[in-house]
Amino acid sequence: MAKTARKICFVTGTRAEYGLLFPLLKEVAVDKNLSMQLVVTGSHLSTEFGNTVSEIKADGFSVDREIPILSGDTPKAVCDAMAKATSGFSEAFSTLQPDIIVLLGDRYELLSAAAAATVLQIPLAHISGGEITMGAIDDAFRHSITKMSHLHFTSTEVYRKRVVQLGESPSRVFNVGALSVDNIKATKLSGKKELEEALGFRFAKKNILITYHPETISDLSPEKGFEELLASLDKLEDTLLIFTYPNADSHGAALIKRLEDYVDKNKRKAVKFRSLGRKNYLSMLRYVDVMVGNSSSGITEGPVMGIPAVNIGDRQAGRLIASSIINCKPSQAAISAAIRKAYGPAFRKDLQKMKHPYGDGKAAKKIREVLRSYVLEGIQKKRFHDLNR
């Protein structure tokens, strides 16, 4: 009797998370011992955020379930979205009957997926556990998903040790490196003219890529922090400001409205994109001088590509920081000083010596091998790994 292919179910809710999952999805899709399932939710299904489910399908992946959940960006709307997501995942997982579900990151929709899988007694594999983001509620979601998961794939040894510190068995925690490195190495990036034609703009003498998400745990309102950023950017000369939209978080709509108003009033020096897509985004990193904002991409992809990143506020506070990253407070003066430093000759010279901590670009293959071979029978019974014993 032929061996039944193990069913691996992936969940994705944002463009950034899908971009990281892409190399792993490709690895699983071509493995004859594995059967891939894909559940899509969150901002992928929102016109406001670019309806990026179309990009997933254009990449050749079949979508097994679409679970619409977004209805606003207030804290209550996020709670309502989590309730819808839990119900939707319950139906999807009950029907698809996966052998194991793979979640990457820390989004609220993934917490709902983890909760549904836990009640349905379906094993979970979690990617990117052990990280810390003090300025976002995602921090608590990430650690909660870790505790509900049975296999763990971390991007650095520091993060692996944190997952073990949370009580997970060391034999189930694998330091594989970051999938972002795989993505960059495997993607055939566009040339400058090709990218300009595809996106409909021209690069300037200087170019800055800006992604600013709401800081969901902060005494400073996200709108105020964004205004400080815009005030700093507005003083720059001979510089193209390239904005990408924030995540679907609380207060996200207010930031989007302000972003759109600013770009509409400054069309000669600013452009905006709901979603650049994986290839265009990585290609963009080749031609910008600095990344500015508070996106995790500045923390991970930035160092791999050798690009300085101005990291504003505490949203990413707690992550490993490479020498290419300049942390600053969310004030106009601090942001301006950080941008000046990023352009400084001495700082840029030091970038040539920089080493990133995110592995060798083989994370997808390592994860696929564990997903294919790890014995799942009895995996749901977990002993708390007590460091005091």
Rosetta blueprint (number, residue, H / E / L):
1 M L
2 A L
3 K L
4 T L
5 A L
6 R E
7 K E
8 I E
9 C E
10 F E
11 V E
12 T E
13 G L
14 T L
15 R H
16 A H
17 E H
18 Y H
19 G H
20 L H
21 L H
22 F H
23 P H
24 L H
25 L H
26 K H
27 E H
28 V H
29 A H
30 V L
31 D L
32 K L
33 N L
34 L E
35 S E
36 M E
37 Q E
38 L E
39 V E
40 V E
41 T E
42 G H
43 S H
44 H H
45 L H
46 S L
47 T H
48 E H
49 F H
50 G L
51 N L
52 T L
53 V H
54 S H
55 E H
56 I H
57 K H
58 A H
59 D L
60 G L
61 F L
62 S L
63 V L
64 D L
65 R E
66 E E
67 I E
68 P L
69 I L
70 L L
71 S L
72 G L
73 D L
74 T L
75 P H
76 K H
77 A H
78 V H
79 C H
80 D H
81 A H
82 M H
83 A H
84 K H
85 A H
86 T H
87 S H
88 G H
89 F H
90 S H
91 E H
92 A H
93 F H
94 S H
95 T H
96 L H
97 Q L
98 P L
99 D L
100 I E
101 I E
102 V E
103 L E
104 L E
105 G L
106 D L
107 R L
108 Y H
109 E H
110 L H
111 L H
112 S H
113 A H
114 A H
115 A H
116 A H
117 A H
118 T H
119 V H
120 L L
121 Q L
122 I L
123 P L
124 L E
125 A E
126 H E
127 I E
128 S L
129 G L
130 G L
131 E L
132 I L
133 T L
134 M L
135 G L
136 A L
137 I L
138 D H
139 D H
140 A H
141 F H
142 R H
143 H H
144 S H
145 I H
146 T H
147 K H
148 M H
149 S L
150 H L
151 L E
152 H E
153 F E
154 T E
155 S L
156 T L
157 E H
158 V H
159 Y H
160 R H
161 K H
162 R H
163 V H
164 V H
165 Q H
166 L L
167 G L
168 E L
169 S L
170 P H
171 S H
172 R H
173 V E
174 F E
175 N E
176 V L
177 G L
178 A L
179 L H
180 S H
181 V H
182 D H
183 N H
184 I H
185 K H
186 A H
187 T L
188 K L
189 L L
190 S L
191 G L
192 K H
193 K H
194 E H
195 L H
196 E H
197 E H
198 A H
199 L H
200 G L
201 F L
202 R L
203 F L
204 A L
205 K L
206 K E
207 N E
208 I E
209 L E
210 I E
211 T E
212 Y L
213 H L
214 P L
215 E L
216 T L
217 I L
218 S L
219 D L
220 L L
221 S L
222 P H
223 E H
224 K H
225 G H
226 F H
227 E H
228 E H
229 L H
230 L H
231 A H
232 S H
233 L H
234 D L
235 K L
236 L L
237 E L
238 D L
239 T E
240 L E
241 L E
242 I E
243 F E
244 T E
245 Y L
246 P L
247 N L
248 A L
249 D L
250 S L
251 H L
252 G H
253 A H
254 A H
255 L H
256 I H
257 K H
258 R H
259 L H
260 E H
261 D H
262 Y H
263 V H
264 D H
265 K H
266 N L
267 K L
268 R L
269 K L
270 A E
271 V E
272 K E
273 F E
274 R L
275 S L
276 L L
277 G L
278 R H
279 K H
280 N H
281 Y H
282 L H
283 S H
284 M H
285 L H
286 R L
287 Y L
288 V L
289 D L
290 V E
291 M E
292 V E
293 G E
294 N L
295 S L
296 S H
297 S H
298 G H
299 I H
300 T L
301 E H
302 G H
303 P H
304 V H
305 M H
306 G L
307 I L
308 P L
309 A E
310 V E
311 N E
312 I E
313 G L
314 D L
315 R L
316 Q L
317 A L
318 G L
319 R L
320 L L
321 I L
322 A L
323 S L
324 S L
325 I E
326 I E
327 N E
328 C E
329 K L
330 P L
331 S L
332 Q H
333 A H
334 A H
335 I H
336 S H
337 A H
338 A H
339 I H
340 R H
341 K H
342 A H
343 Y H
344 G L
345 P H
346 A H
347 F H
348 R H
349 K H
350 D H
351 L H
352 Q L
353 K L
354 M L
355 K L
356 H L
357 P L
358 Y L
359 G L
360 D L
361 G L
362 K L
363 A H
364 A H
365 K H
366 K H
367 I H
368 R H
369 E H
370 V H
371 L H
372 R H
373 S H
374 Y L
375 V L
376 L L
377 E L
378 G L
379 I L
380 Q L
381 K L
382 K L
383 R L
384 F L
385 H L
386 D L
387 L L
388 N L
389 R L
